[in-house]
Amino acid sequence: MNVSELLRLLQAEHDETAARADNLREQIEQLTAALAEARLAELVATRKVIDGLAPPDHEPASAEPATVYQRIVTAFNEHPEKVFRVRDLHEHLGLPTDEPSINVTRSRLG
């Protein structure tokens, strides 16, 4: 076997491997798209089940946590130099200072 024949065989093997790699990339793209579609279908089905289980007079959750959260963020932004303890933060914002309320704020800050 001479060098020219060896180079030809190597090139043929390279071309075959590159073609297989391209084929595998296409398969990966197709499978990824199929998985995304299946996941979307699962989410739609889950949403339908949840909507079916919710009572007819079901109202969305109160926006209060977002409001409290925004008030907390605003307090930190207005007083960047101040170090707030959670109880102090509650007093500053006029929030309840009982332990369960303070623990909720601790988890929000966590």
Wavefront OBJ file of the C-alpha trace (Angstrom):
o trace
v 0.000 0.000 0.000
v 1.461 3.300 -1.028
v 0.983 6.720 0.545
v -1.540 7.872 -2.063
v -3.772 4.873 -1.448
v -3.492 5.332 2.321
v -4.454 9.024 2.016
v -7.414 8.092 -0.224
v -8.625 5.521 2.334
v -8.226 8.000 5.184
v -10.144 10.637 3.230
v -12.931 8.142 2.484
v -13.150 7.200 6.168
v -13.148 10.884 7.129
v -15.956 11.638 4.676
v -18.006 8.690 5.948
v -17.505 9.733 9.582
v -18.427 13.351 8.801
v -21.598 12.181 7.033
v -22.547 10.018 10.030
v -21.891 12.935 12.386
v -24.141 15.193 10.278
v -26.835 12.507 10.317
v -26.555 12.203 14.108
v -26.785 15.996 14.508
v -29.990 15.998 12.444
v -31.394 13.170 14.573
v -30.517 15.073 17.747
v -32.315 18.173 16.438
v -35.391 16.106 15.518
v -35.454 14.343 18.895
v -34.993 17.619 20.747
v -37.901 19.156 18.862
v -40.042 16.066 19.534
v -39.202 16.214 23.240
v -40.089 19.908 23.383
v -43.421 19.227 21.677
v -44.148 16.332 24.045
v -43.295 18.493 27.064
v -45.562 21.252 25.799
v -48.388 18.739 25.320
v -47.844 17.486 28.891
v -48.003 21.034 30.230
v -51.207 21.735 28.315
v -52.755 18.514 29.646
v -51.639 19.333 33.189
v -53.123 22.810 32.909
v -56.447 21.317 31.764
v -56.471 18.895 34.707
v -55.687 21.662 37.187
v -58.345 23.931 35.682
v -60.814 21.047 35.907
v -60.022 20.478 39.582
v -60.237 24.130 40.586
v -63.605 25.117 42.035
v -65.715 27.272 39.704
v -65.478 30.274 42.023
v -61.692 29.921 42.249
v -59.934 33.245 42.271
v -56.257 33.716 41.519
v -53.940 34.013 44.502
v -53.806 37.401 46.118
v -51.201 39.805 44.808
v -50.265 40.700 48.406
v -46.967 38.722 48.470
v -45.738 40.622 45.424
v -46.777 43.896 47.045
v -45.036 43.028 50.314
v -42.006 41.852 48.392
v -41.913 45.112 46.447
v -42.206 47.083 49.696
v -39.258 45.146 51.119
v -37.153 45.802 48.027
v -38.119 49.481 48.125
v -37.106 49.724 51.800
v -33.686 48.278 50.977
v -33.309 50.603 47.998
v -34.330 53.690 49.991
v -31.961 52.870 52.861
v -28.943 51.145 51.256
v -26.704 51.990 54.211
v -29.053 50.565 56.841
v -28.789 46.976 58.032
v -32.300 45.718 58.711
v -33.138 42.919 61.084
v -36.305 41.194 59.925
v -38.285 42.434 62.935
v -37.028 45.994 62.313
v -38.001 45.699 58.668
v -41.510 44.604 59.670
v -41.830 47.535 62.064
v -40.519 49.933 59.412
v -43.083 48.666 56.872
v -45.945 48.410 59.367
v -46.164 44.632 58.912
v -47.182 42.218 61.680
v -44.313 41.377 64.014
v -45.549 37.961 65.098
v -43.105 35.090 64.607
v -44.954 33.360 61.704
v -45.059 36.607 59.699
v -41.391 37.241 60.383
v -40.534 33.692 59.271
v -42.377 34.281 55.975
v -40.257 37.355 55.382
v -37.113 35.426 56.303
v -37.929 32.875 53.626
v -38.657 35.639 51.099
v -35.268 37.152 51.829
v -33.583 33.760 51.699
l 1 2 3 4 5 6 7 8 9 10 11 12 13 14 15 16 17 18 19 20 21 22 23 24 25 26 27 28 29 30 31 32 33 34 35 36 37 38 39 40 41 42 43 44 45 46 47 48 49 50 51 52 53 54 55 56 57 58 59 60 61 62 63 64 65 66 67 68 69 70 71 72 73 74 75 76 77 78 79 80 81 82 83 84 85 86 87 88 89 90 91 92 93 94 95 96 97 98 99 100 101 102 103 104 105 106 107 108 109 110
